[in-house]
Amino acid sequence: MRVLKIPDANCMHSDETSCRVDKKNHWIHVYSAGDITLNYLHQKRGKEAIESIDILPHYGGVVVHDCWASYLSYDHCSHALCGSHLLRELIFIVAAHDYRWAKNLKRLLKAACKSVSKNPEKCFDEKTYAKLQACYRRILVSGAKQLPPIPEKTIGRRGKVAKSDAHNLWERFDKYETAVLLFAKLAHVPFTNNRAERDLRMGKVKQKVSGCFRVEKYAHVYCRISSYLQTMQNKGINPLVAVSMALAGECDL
């Protein structure tokens, strides 16, 4: 049976988390698709790391992530934003400002997620999706009227005008509508990026229990071993059996 490779997958999860190596901050980047999980260590978090790892620049499917700008800079692939992150931000805006548009949008996303999960096709038909899209846009139009006006830029002052958290979140929903609602349009796109976050969790547990890596080489080795064990676990193979297979040279991953 041919092993699934990430470039062949129609949907890929991506995320990153900090990792202390020799008292310096590094980043573990994860790319997960199908039964493959790949962890990479890099000194940078953004585009420099993505280019060095060299997976996303060649990927043409849907990338599920948390709206990190470095991912969105690649326009040769499709993007889906993690619904869990968006809901957490909406909950904060509701608690801090009690905006009606944020309440309605939170309710809409949760209802859409529930409906998609119960749908045998795991997505909406064109008519239902169009209704969802229309409701989504009505909420944003209403939200634009509820938000206070953005202050004008002071003459001679450099940089962008500071906006509130609510303004920034509203603009993100407006700009990335397709990425926010893609879970309801394509059956292979999930609502959240939990897969990538789950694959990164053991790295955080390891750091909490054992502390940082003293040598960068061993951090790279950890990422390689964890990638192998997580991939084999995804295939339903016991970790002890996977280690035995590796030592016996029986695995060609």
C-alpha atoms as an extended CHARMM CRD file, in Angstrom:
* protein
*
       253  EXT
         1         1  MET       CA              0.0000000000        0.0000000000        0.0000000000  PROA      1               0.0000000000
         2         2  ARG       CA              1.3730000000        3.4400000000       -0.9370000000  PROA      2               0.0000000000
         3         3  VAL       CA              2.1790000000        5.6020000000        2.0830000000  PROA      3               0.0000000000
         4         4  LEU       CA              0.3980000000        8.9600000000        2.0450000000  PROA      4               0.0000000000
         5         5  LYS       CA              2.7720000000       11.8880000000        1.5780000000  PROA      5               0.0000000000
         6         6  ILE       CA              1.8260000000       15.3610000000        2.7440000000  PROA      6               0.0000000000
         7         7  PRO       CA              2.0990000000       16.9780000000       -0.7410000000  PROA      7               0.0000000000
         8         8  ASP       CA             -0.5420000000       14.4580000000       -1.9260000000  PROA      8               0.0000000000
         9         9  ALA       CA             -3.0140000000       15.2000000000        0.8960000000  PROA      9               0.0000000000
        10        10  ASN       CA             -6.0240000000       17.4030000000        0.2070000000  PROA      10              0.0000000000
        11        11  CYS       CA             -5.9160000000       18.9120000000        3.7170000000  PROA      11              0.0000000000
        12        12  MET       CA             -2.9650000000       19.6630000000        6.0160000000  PROA      12              0.0000000000
        13        13  HSD       CA             -2.8100000000       20.9750000000        9.5790000000  PROA      13              0.0000000000
        14        14  SER       CA             -0.0080000000       23.3250000000       10.5820000000  PROA      14              0.0000000000
        15        15  ASP       CA              1.0380000000       24.9490000000       13.8340000000  PROA      15              0.0000000000
        16        16  GLU       CA              4.0840000000       25.9020000000       15.8790000000  PROA      16              0.0000000000
        17        17  THR       CA              5.0800000000       26.1720000000       19.5220000000  PROA      17              0.0000000000
        18        18  SER       CA              8.0700000000       27.5450000000       21.3930000000  PROA      18              0.0000000000
        19        19  CYS       CA             10.8570000000       25.2800000000       22.6230000000  PROA      19              0.0000000000
        20        20  ARG       CA             13.8240000000       26.2170000000       24.8100000000  PROA      20              0.0000000000
        21        21  VAL       CA             17.1840000000       25.0210000000       23.4760000000  PROA      21              0.0000000000
        22        22  ASP       CA             20.4350000000       25.9750000000       25.2270000000  PROA      22              0.0000000000
        23        23  LYS       CA             18.5950000000       28.7860000000       27.0860000000  PROA      23              0.0000000000
        24        24  LYS       CA             17.3880000000       30.2700000000       23.7830000000  PROA      24              0.0000000000
        25        25  ASN       CA             13.9310000000       30.2810000000       22.2690000000  PROA      25              0.0000000000
        26        26  HSD       CA             13.3870000000       27.9630000000       19.2830000000  PROA      26              0.0000000000
        27        27  TRP       CA             10.2180000000       26.7560000000       17.5930000000  PROA      27              0.0000000000
        28        28  ILE       CA              8.8200000000       23.3060000000       16.8450000000  PROA      28              0.0000000000
        29        29  HSD       CA              6.7900000000       23.3780000000       13.6280000000  PROA      29              0.0000000000
        30        30  VAL       CA              4.3180000000       20.6010000000       12.9190000000  PROA      30              0.0000000000
        31        31  TYR       CA              2.7280000000       19.5290000000        9.6340000000  PROA      31              0.0000000000
        32        32  SER       CA              0.0530000000       16.8370000000        9.8570000000  PROA      32              0.0000000000
        33        33  ALA       CA             -2.0040000000       15.2090000000        7.1240000000  PROA      33              0.0000000000
        34        34  GLY       CA             -3.7070000000       11.8320000000        6.9590000000  PROA      34              0.0000000000
        35        35  ASP       CA             -1.6020000000        9.4560000000        9.0490000000  PROA      35              0.0000000000
        36        36  ILE       CA              1.6010000000       11.4960000000        8.6840000000  PROA      36              0.0000000000
        37        37  THR       CA              2.9350000000       13.8070000000       11.4240000000  PROA      37              0.0000000000
        38        38  LEU       CA              6.1630000000       15.7470000000       10.8680000000  PROA      38              0.0000000000
        39        39  ASN       CA              7.8850000000       17.8480000000       13.5390000000  PROA      39              0.0000000000
        40        40  TYR       CA             10.7320000000       20.2390000000       12.7430000000  PROA      40              0.0000000000
        41        41  LEU       CA             12.8970000000       22.4520000000       14.9400000000  PROA      41              0.0000000000
        42        42  HSD       CA             13.8990000000       25.9210000000       13.7920000000  PROA      42              0.0000000000
        43        43  GLN       CA             15.2640000000       29.0740000000       15.4220000000  PROA      43              0.0000000000
        44        44  LYS       CA             12.5720000000       31.1810000000       13.7450000000  PROA      44              0.0000000000
        45        45  ARG       CA              8.7840000000       31.0830000000       13.8360000000  PROA      45              0.0000000000
        46        46  GLY       CA              7.7950000000       32.8380000000       10.6040000000  PROA      46              0.0000000000
        47        47  LYS       CA              8.4110000000       32.6450000000        6.8860000000  PROA      47              0.0000000000
        48        48  GLU       CA             12.1400000000       31.9820000000        7.1640000000  PROA      48              0.0000000000
        49        49  ALA       CA             11.3840000000       28.7550000000        9.0160000000  PROA      49              0.0000000000
        50        50  ILE       CA              8.6040000000       27.7690000000        6.6010000000  PROA      50              0.0000000000
        51        51  GLU       CA             10.9190000000       28.2390000000        3.6290000000  PROA      51              0.0000000000
        52        52  SER       CA             13.6870000000       26.2650000000        5.3260000000  PROA      52              0.0000000000
        53        53  ILE       CA             11.3900000000       23.3400000000        6.1690000000  PROA      53              0.0000000000
        54        54  ASP       CA             10.1500000000       23.5130000000        2.5540000000  PROA      54              0.0000000000
        55        55  ILE       CA              6.7790000000       21.7560000000        2.8490000000  PROA      55              0.0000000000
        56        56  LEU       CA              4.2110000000       24.5470000000        2.6080000000  PROA      56              0.0000000000
        57        57  PRO       CA              5.8750000000       26.2470000000       -0.4330000000  PROA      57              0.0000000000
        58        58  HSD       CA              5.1240000000       23.0870000000       -2.4750000000  PROA      58              0.0000000000
        59        59  TYR       CA              1.7090000000       22.2610000000       -1.0270000000  PROA      59              0.0000000000
        60        60  GLY       CA             -1.4290000000       22.8780000000       -3.0940000000  PROA      60              0.0000000000
        61        61  GLY       CA             -4.2600000000       21.6600000000       -0.8590000000  PROA      61              0.0000000000
        62        62  VAL       CA             -6.0270000000       23.2890000000        2.0880000000  PROA      62              0.0000000000
        63        63  VAL       CA             -3.9000000000       24.4160000000        5.0460000000  PROA      63              0.0000000000
        64        64  VAL       CA             -5.7070000000       24.6130000000        8.3950000000  PROA      64              0.0000000000
        65        65  HSD       CA             -4.0660000000       27.0510000000       10.8140000000  PROA      65              0.0000000000
        66        66  ASP       CA             -4.6320000000       29.8080000000       13.3690000000  PROA      66              0.0000000000
        67        67  CYS       CA             -4.4300000000       32.8460000000       11.0510000000  PROA      67              0.0000000000
        68        68  TRP       CA             -0.6830000000       33.3440000000       11.5040000000  PROA      68              0.0000000000
        69        69  ALA       CA              0.3020000000       35.8720000000        8.8170000000  PROA      69              0.0000000000
        70        70  SER       CA              3.2590000000       33.7930000000        7.5930000000  PROA      70              0.0000000000
        71        71  TYR       CA              0.8890000000       31.0110000000        6.4910000000  PROA      71              0.0000000000
        72        72  LEU       CA             -1.4630000000       33.4350000000        4.7730000000  PROA      72              0.0000000000
        73        73  SER       CA              1.3880000000       34.8560000000        2.6870000000  PROA      73              0.0000000000
        74        74  TYR       CA              1.2410000000       31.7000000000        0.5250000000  PROA      74              0.0000000000
        75        75  ASP       CA             -1.5470000000       32.1660000000       -1.9930000000  PROA      75              0.0000000000
        76        76  HSD       CA             -0.8970000000       29.0860000000       -4.1620000000  PROA      76              0.0000000000
        77        77  CYS       CA             -2.8630000000       26.9750000000       -1.6640000000  PROA      77              0.0000000000
        78        78  SER       CA             -6.2270000000       27.3490000000        0.0810000000  PROA      78              0.0000000000
        79        79  HSD       CA             -6.5490000000       28.3490000000        3.7290000000  PROA      79              0.0000000000
        80        80  ALA       CA             -8.9640000000       27.3860000000        6.5060000000  PROA      80              0.0000000000
        81        81  LEU       CA             -8.9330000000       29.2140000000        9.8370000000  PROA      81              0.0000000000
        82        82  CYS       CA             -9.2660000000       27.3010000000       13.0940000000  PROA      82              0.0000000000
        83        83  GLY       CA            -12.7820000000       27.7590000000       14.4610000000  PROA      83              0.0000000000
        84        84  SER       CA            -11.6950000000       27.1870000000       18.0620000000  PROA      84              0.0000000000
        85        85  HSD       CA             -9.3290000000       30.1540000000       17.9470000000  PROA      85              0.0000000000
        86        86  LEU       CA            -12.0100000000       32.3550000000       16.4060000000  PROA      86              0.0000000000
        87        87  LEU       CA            -14.6050000000       31.3580000000       19.0010000000  PROA      87              0.0000000000
        88        88  ARG       CA            -12.1850000000       32.1120000000       21.8500000000  PROA      88              0.0000000000
        89        89  GLU       CA            -11.5810000000       35.5820000000       20.4360000000  PROA      89              0.0000000000
        90        90  LEU       CA            -15.3110000000       36.1750000000       19.9930000000  PROA      90              0.0000000000
        91        91  ILE       CA            -15.9330000000       35.1200000000       23.5980000000  PROA      91              0.0000000000
        92        92  PHE       CA            -13.3360000000       37.6530000000       24.7440000000  PROA      92              0.0000000000
        93        93  ILE       CA            -14.8960000000       40.4530000000       22.6640000000  PROA      93              0.0000000000
        94        94  VAL       CA            -18.3420000000       39.6260000000       24.0590000000  PROA      94              0.0000000000
        95        95  ALA       CA            -17.0280000000       39.6140000000       27.6340000000  PROA      95              0.0000000000
        96        96  ALA       CA            -15.0440000000       42.8270000000       27.1850000000  PROA      96              0.0000000000
        97        97  HSD       CA            -17.4160000000       44.8840000000       25.0200000000  PROA      97              0.0000000000
        98        98  ASP       CA            -20.7320000000       42.9800000000       24.8200000000  PROA      98              0.0000000000
        99        99  TYR       CA            -21.0160000000       43.5710000000       21.0590000000  PROA      99              0.0000000000
       100       100  ARG       CA            -24.1690000000       42.0680000000       19.5810000000  PROA      100             0.0000000000
       101       101  TRP       CA            -22.4160000000       41.2020000000       16.3020000000  PROA      101             0.0000000000
       102       102  ALA       CA            -19.8380000000       39.1150000000       18.1720000000  PROA      102             0.0000000000
       103       103  LYS       CA            -22.5950000000       37.2390000000       20.0330000000  PROA      103             0.0000000000
       104       104  ASN       CA            -24.4700000000       36.5390000000       16.8030000000  PROA      104             0.0000000000
       105       105  LEU       CA            -21.3600000000       35.4340000000       14.9400000000  PROA      105             0.0000000000
       106       106  LYS       CA            -20.3360000000       33.1060000000       17.7600000000  PROA      106             0.0000000000
       107       107  ARG       CA            -23.8190000000       31.5890000000       17.7420000000  PROA      107             0.0000000000
       108       108  LEU       CA            -23.7530000000       31.2160000000       13.9510000000  PROA      108             0.0000000000
       109       109  LEU       CA            -20.3730000000       29.4550000000       13.8420000000  PROA      109             0.0000000000
       110       110  LYS       CA            -21.2950000000       27.0410000000       16.6330000000  PROA      110             0.0000000000
       111       111  ALA       CA            -24.6230000000       26.2050000000       14.9690000000  PROA      111             0.0000000000
       112       112  ALA       CA            -22.9480000000       25.6940000000       11.5850000000  PROA      112             0.0000000000
       113       113  CYS       CA            -20.3050000000       23.4240000000       13.1030000000  PROA      113             0.0000000000
       114       114  LYS       CA            -22.9820000000       21.3310000000       14.8070000000  PROA      114             0.0000000000
       115       115  SER       CA            -25.0370000000       21.0680000000       11.6050000000  PROA      115             0.0000000000
       116       116  VAL       CA            -22.0130000000       20.0360000000        9.5310000000  PROA      116             0.0000000000
       117       117  SER       CA            -21.0300000000       17.3580000000       12.0530000000  PROA      117             0.0000000000
       118       118  LYS       CA            -24.5390000000       15.8680000000       11.9070000000  PROA      118             0.0000000000
       119       119  ASN       CA            -24.7100000000       16.0220000000        8.1150000000  PROA      119             0.0000000000
       120       120  PRO       CA            -23.8000000000       12.6490000000        6.5100000000  PROA      120             0.0000000000
       121       121  GLU       CA            -21.9430000000       14.5340000000        3.7650000000  PROA      121             0.0000000000
       122       122  LYS       CA            -19.9470000000       16.5090000000        6.3820000000  PROA      122             0.0000000000
       123       123  CYS       CA            -20.5970000000       19.7230000000        4.4580000000  PROA      123             0.0000000000
       124       124  PHE       CA            -23.4880000000       21.8990000000        3.2690000000  PROA      124             0.0000000000
       125       125  ASP       CA            -25.0690000000       21.8140000000       -0.1590000000  PROA      125             0.0000000000
       126       126  GLU       CA            -24.8170000000       24.9550000000       -2.2880000000  PROA      126             0.0000000000
       127       127  LYS       CA            -28.1810000000       26.3460000000       -1.1720000000  PROA      127             0.0000000000
       128       128  THR       CA            -27.5130000000       25.8690000000        2.5530000000  PROA      128             0.0000000000
       129       129  TYR       CA            -24.0010000000       27.2640000000        2.2220000000  PROA      129             0.0000000000
       130       130  ALA       CA            -25.3530000000       30.3380000000        0.4340000000  PROA      130             0.0000000000
       131       131  LYS       CA            -27.7620000000       30.9400000000        3.3360000000  PROA      131             0.0000000000
       132       132  LEU       CA            -24.9050000000       30.5920000000        5.8270000000  PROA      132             0.0000000000
       133       133  GLN       CA            -22.8070000000       33.0230000000        3.8050000000  PROA      133             0.0000000000
       134       134  ALA       CA            -25.6610000000       35.5550000000        3.5870000000  PROA      134             0.0000000000
       135       135  CYS       CA            -26.2710000000       35.3990000000        7.3460000000  PROA      135             0.0000000000
       136       136  TYR       CA            -22.5340000000       35.7480000000        7.9900000000  PROA      136             0.0000000000
       137       137  ARG       CA            -22.3660000000       38.8860000000        5.8440000000  PROA      137             0.0000000000
       138       138  ARG       CA            -25.4600000000       40.4280000000        7.4590000000  PROA      138             0.0000000000
       139       139  ILE       CA            -23.8520000000       40.0560000000       10.8730000000  PROA      139             0.0000000000
       140       140  LEU       CA            -20.6710000000       41.7370000000        9.6790000000  PROA      140             0.0000000000
       141       141  VAL       CA            -22.5940000000       44.6170000000        8.0930000000  PROA      141             0.0000000000
       142       142  SER       CA            -24.4160000000       45.0940000000       11.3800000000  PROA      142             0.0000000000
       143       143  GLY       CA            -21.1240000000       44.8520000000       13.2660000000  PROA      143             0.0000000000
       144       144  ALA       CA            -19.5660000000       47.6160000000       11.1870000000  PROA      144             0.0000000000
       145       145  LYS       CA            -22.3080000000       49.9680000000       12.4380000000  PROA      145             0.0000000000
       146       146  GLN       CA            -21.8060000000       48.9460000000       16.0620000000  PROA      146             0.0000000000
       147       147  LEU       CA            -18.0480000000       49.5470000000       16.1140000000  PROA      147             0.0000000000
       148       148  PRO       CA            -16.8710000000       53.0810000000       16.9620000000  PROA      148             0.0000000000
       149       149  PRO       CA            -15.1140000000       55.0070000000       14.1650000000  PROA      149             0.0000000000
       150       150  ILE       CA            -11.3660000000       54.5040000000       13.7730000000  PROA      150             0.0000000000
       151       151  PRO       CA             -9.4870000000       57.6450000000       14.8930000000  PROA      151             0.0000000000
       152       152  GLU       CA             -7.7820000000       59.6100000000       12.1440000000  PROA      152             0.0000000000
       153       153  LYS       CA             -4.0290000000       59.3700000000       11.8210000000  PROA      153             0.0000000000
       154       154  THR       CA             -2.1450000000       62.2680000000       13.3710000000  PROA      154             0.0000000000
       155       155  ILE       CA             -0.2020000000       64.3190000000       10.8350000000  PROA      155             0.0000000000
       156       156  GLY       CA              3.4940000000       63.5550000000       10.9830000000  PROA      156             0.0000000000
       157       157  ARG       CA              3.0530000000       60.3630000000       12.9850000000  PROA      157             0.0000000000
       158       158  ARG       CA              4.5280000000       57.2280000000       11.4770000000  PROA      158             0.0000000000
       159       159  GLY       CA              3.0840000000       53.7320000000       11.5230000000  PROA      159             0.0000000000
       160       160  LYS       CA             -0.4490000000       52.4020000000       11.4410000000  PROA      160             0.0000000000
       161       161  VAL       CA             -3.3430000000       53.7590000000       13.4250000000  PROA      161             0.0000000000
       162       162  ALA       CA             -3.9610000000       51.6630000000       16.5350000000  PROA      162             0.0000000000
       163       163  LYS       CA             -7.2610000000       49.7710000000       16.3710000000  PROA      163             0.0000000000
       164       164  SER       CA             -9.1870000000       47.9860000000       19.0800000000  PROA      164             0.0000000000
       165       165  ASP       CA             -9.2310000000       44.1950000000       19.4190000000  PROA      165             0.0000000000
       166       166  ALA       CA            -12.8450000000       44.2390000000       18.2330000000  PROA      166             0.0000000000
       167       167  HSD       CA            -11.9380000000       46.1890000000       15.0920000000  PROA      167             0.0000000000
       168       168  ASN       CA             -9.0770000000       43.8470000000       14.2540000000  PROA      168             0.0000000000
       169       169  LEU       CA            -11.2240000000       40.7550000000       14.7640000000  PROA      169             0.0000000000
       170       170  TRP       CA            -14.0740000000       42.1930000000       12.6710000000  PROA      170             0.0000000000
       171       171  GLU       CA            -11.6470000000       42.9800000000        9.8310000000  PROA      171             0.0000000000
       172       172  ARG       CA            -10.2430000000       39.4670000000       10.0020000000  PROA      172             0.0000000000
       173       173  PHE       CA            -13.7230000000       37.9390000000        9.6520000000  PROA      173             0.0000000000
       174       174  ASP       CA            -14.4660000000       40.3080000000        6.7770000000  PROA      174             0.0000000000
       175       175  LYS       CA            -11.2040000000       39.7100000000        4.8970000000  PROA      175             0.0000000000
       176       176  TYR       CA            -10.9880000000       35.9410000000        5.3600000000  PROA      176             0.0000000000
       177       177  GLU       CA            -14.6330000000       34.9660000000        4.9640000000  PROA      177             0.0000000000
       178       178  THR       CA            -13.8290000000       32.0620000000        2.6270000000  PROA      178             0.0000000000
       179       179  ALA       CA            -11.2220000000       30.6470000000        5.0230000000  PROA      179             0.0000000000
       180       180  VAL       CA            -13.5550000000       30.9660000000        8.0190000000  PROA      180             0.0000000000
       181       181  LEU       CA            -16.4630000000       29.1560000000        6.3340000000  PROA      181             0.0000000000
       182       182  LEU       CA            -14.4960000000       26.6010000000        4.3220000000  PROA      182             0.0000000000
       183       183  PHE       CA            -15.3270000000       23.8340000000        6.8140000000  PROA      183             0.0000000000
       184       184  ALA       CA            -18.9750000000       24.0910000000        5.7240000000  PROA      184             0.0000000000
       185       185  LYS       CA            -18.1460000000       23.9780000000        2.0190000000  PROA      185             0.0000000000
       186       186  LEU       CA            -15.6000000000       21.1390000000        1.7800000000  PROA      186             0.0000000000
       187       187  ALA       CA            -16.1280000000       17.8250000000        3.5400000000  PROA      187             0.0000000000
       188       188  HSD       CA            -12.3960000000       17.1830000000        4.0840000000  PROA      188             0.0000000000
       189       189  VAL       CA            -11.8530000000       20.4770000000        5.9250000000  PROA      189             0.0000000000
       190       190  PRO       CA            -12.4450000000       20.3180000000        9.7230000000  PROA      190             0.0000000000
       191       191  PHE       CA            -13.7650000000       23.1360000000       11.8940000000  PROA      191             0.0000000000
       192       192  THR       CA            -10.6870000000       23.2750000000       14.1430000000  PROA      192             0.0000000000
       193       193  ASN       CA             -6.9220000000       22.8390000000       14.0150000000  PROA      193             0.0000000000
       194       194  ASN       CA             -6.9730000000       20.4190000000       16.9480000000  PROA      194             0.0000000000
       195       195  ARG       CA             -4.9810000000       17.8190000000       15.0190000000  PROA      195             0.0000000000
       196       196  ALA       CA             -1.8540000000       20.0060000000       14.8790000000  PROA      196             0.0000000000
       197       197  GLU       CA             -2.2670000000       21.2090000000       18.4610000000  PROA      197             0.0000000000
       198       198  ARG       CA             -2.6160000000       17.6220000000       19.6690000000  PROA      198             0.0000000000
       199       199  ASP       CA              0.5380000000       16.6000000000       17.7880000000  PROA      199             0.0000000000
       200       200  LEU       CA              2.4850000000       19.4250000000       19.4830000000  PROA      200             0.0000000000
       201       201  ARG       CA              1.2030000000       18.6690000000       22.9790000000  PROA      201             0.0000000000
       202       202  MET       CA              3.8270000000       16.0750000000       23.9270000000  PROA      202             0.0000000000
       203       203  GLY       CA              6.6010000000       18.5280000000       23.1180000000  PROA      203             0.0000000000
       204       204  LYS       CA              5.1620000000       20.9530000000       25.6800000000  PROA      204             0.0000000000
       205       205  VAL       CA              4.7270000000       18.1550000000       28.2200000000  PROA      205             0.0000000000
       206       206  LYS       CA              8.3440000000       17.0790000000       27.6950000000  PROA      206             0.0000000000
       207       207  GLN       CA              9.5730000000       20.6340000000       28.2460000000  PROA      207             0.0000000000
       208       208  LYS       CA              7.4600000000       21.0290000000       31.3780000000  PROA      208             0.0000000000
       209       209  VAL       CA              8.7120000000       17.7690000000       32.8970000000  PROA      209             0.0000000000
       210       210  SER       CA             12.3370000000       17.6490000000       31.7130000000  PROA      210             0.0000000000
       211       211  GLY       CA             13.1210000000       21.2830000000       30.9560000000  PROA      211             0.0000000000
       212       212  CYS       CA             14.8890000000       22.5970000000       27.8860000000  PROA      212             0.0000000000
       213       213  PHE       CA             17.2970000000       20.8360000000       25.5380000000  PROA      213             0.0000000000
       214       214  ARG       CA             20.9390000000       21.6600000000       26.2370000000  PROA      214             0.0000000000
       215       215  VAL       CA             22.1500000000       20.8640000000       22.7260000000  PROA      215             0.0000000000
       216       216  GLU       CA             20.3150000000       21.7500000000       19.4960000000  PROA      216             0.0000000000
       217       217  LYS       CA             21.3190000000       18.4380000000       17.9010000000  PROA      217             0.0000000000
       218       218  TYR       CA             19.3020000000       16.4820000000       20.4520000000  PROA      218             0.0000000000
       219       219  ALA       CA             16.2720000000       18.7260000000       19.9490000000  PROA      219             0.0000000000
       220       220  HSD       CA             16.3710000000       17.8380000000       16.2380000000  PROA      220             0.0000000000
       221       221  VAL       CA             16.6660000000       14.1560000000       17.1860000000  PROA      221             0.0000000000
       222       222  TYR       CA             13.6470000000       14.4840000000       19.4800000000  PROA      222             0.0000000000
       223       223  CYS       CA             11.5780000000       15.9810000000       16.6450000000  PROA      223             0.0000000000
       224       224  ARG       CA             12.5680000000       13.1710000000       14.3000000000  PROA      224             0.0000000000
       225       225  ILE       CA             11.7820000000       10.4240000000       16.8140000000  PROA      225             0.0000000000
       226       226  SER       CA              8.4690000000       12.0020000000       17.8380000000  PROA      226             0.0000000000
       227       227  SER       CA              7.5060000000       12.3590000000       14.1540000000  PROA      227             0.0000000000
       228       228  TYR       CA              8.1280000000        8.6440000000       13.6210000000  PROA      228             0.0000000000
       229       229  LEU       CA              6.2770000000        7.4930000000       16.7490000000  PROA      229             0.0000000000
       230       230  GLN       CA              3.2770000000        9.7710000000       16.1370000000  PROA      230             0.0000000000
       231       231  THR       CA              3.0360000000        8.6590000000       12.5230000000  PROA      231             0.0000000000
       232       232  MET       CA              3.1390000000        4.9920000000       13.5030000000  PROA      232             0.0000000000
       233       233  GLN       CA              0.5350000000        5.6200000000       16.2020000000  PROA      233             0.0000000000
       234       234  ASN       CA             -1.6810000000        7.2560000000       13.5680000000  PROA      234             0.0000000000
       235       235  LYS       CA             -1.3500000000        4.0440000000       11.5730000000  PROA      235             0.0000000000
       236       236  GLY       CA             -2.5270000000        2.0360000000       14.5970000000  PROA      236             0.0000000000
       237       237  ILE       CA              0.8840000000        0.5890000000       15.4900000000  PROA      237             0.0000000000
       238       238  ASN       CA              1.8880000000        0.3350000000       19.1510000000  PROA      238             0.0000000000
       239       239  PRO       CA              4.8910000000        2.5500000000       20.0260000000  PROA      239             0.0000000000
       240       240  LEU       CA              6.8810000000       -0.3980000000       21.4050000000  PROA      240             0.0000000000
       241       241  VAL       CA              6.2660000000       -2.3130000000       18.2000000000  PROA      241             0.0000000000
       242       242  ALA       CA              7.2460000000        0.7700000000       16.1940000000  PROA      242             0.0000000000
       243       243  VAL       CA             10.5530000000        1.0410000000       18.1080000000  PROA      243             0.0000000000
       244       244  SER       CA             11.2300000000       -2.6570000000       17.5130000000  PROA      244             0.0000000000
       245       245  MET       CA             10.5290000000       -2.2470000000       13.8060000000  PROA      245             0.0000000000
       246       246  ALA       CA             12.9060000000        0.7070000000       13.5900000000  PROA      246             0.0000000000
       247       247  LEU       CA             15.7160000000       -1.1240000000       15.3950000000  PROA      247             0.0000000000
       248       248  ALA       CA             15.2250000000       -4.1680000000       13.1790000000  PROA      248             0.0000000000
       249       249  GLY       CA             15.2710000000       -2.0310000000       10.0400000000  PROA      249             0.0000000000
       250       250  GLU       CA             11.7790000000       -3.1590000000        9.0640000000  PROA      250             0.0000000000
       251       251  CYS       CA             10.3110000000        0.3100000000        8.5540000000  PROA      251             0.0000000000
       252       252  ASP       CA             10.8660000000        2.3010000000        5.3530000000  PROA      252             0.0000000000
       253       253  LEU       CA              9.1510000000        5.5690000000        6.4230000000  PROA      253             0.0000000000
